[in-house]
């Protein structure tokens, strides 16, 4: 399994009326691939936030392989 960093991102309006992107949560998960990492992170995010669906607190998900020094 590989390790992935999964970020749950949300668009919000700032005080100046401009839209900006904020990170609602960052999780590290072990998974077979990016799709598996996304699904595992969705489950964990919903459990941690007591949600029925991840999209209640985020607009999109960014998945990236974790970088480890050799």
Secondary structure, DSSP 8 states (H G I E B T S, - for coil): -EEEEEEEEEEEE-TTS-EEEEEEEEEEEEESSHHHHHHHHHHHHHHHHT-SSGGGT-SEEEEEE-----
